């Protein structure tokens, strides 16, 4: 049977490998999404039927990226719980910080402008969701141009409103 220390070392090595794969996964999806954006931009004026297919491909790739980010976050949190337990067994304390320090800090300026522990995976999830929203809006614009559902002024006002809301969220 392995000691808690060797178990902890094994988990730390595995997470180091997972983090390197997480970065490579971003490049993989961003390559496809960027190619789709370039393809869409070059096709949308002259070949709108093909452009909508490229936009759908971009939307599917963005959904896959978003799901991949969510899966990575799930497995990271699962790993984090295991490491916390092992760390408590090995050292008697946990090195993971909590949000309590932020909530109990009374100085407003320090809370607003001080250092924070942002989650890289949550930022990646937000960015991938934003990319999904952009592709969805592009598809709506293309469908509107093909089917003439809304007047251009109305649809552009709606789209600008949606983009503004998505940017704030």
Buried (B, 14 or more C-beta within 10 A) or exposed (E): EEEBEEBBBEBEEEBEEEEEEBEEBBEBBBEBBEBBBEBBEEBBEEEBEEBBBBBBBBBBBBBBBBEBBBEBBEBBEEBEEBBEBBBEEBEEEEEEEEEEEEEEEEEEEEBEEEEEEEEBBEEBBBBBBBBBBBBBBBBBBBBBBEEEEBEEEEBEEBBEEBBEEBEEE
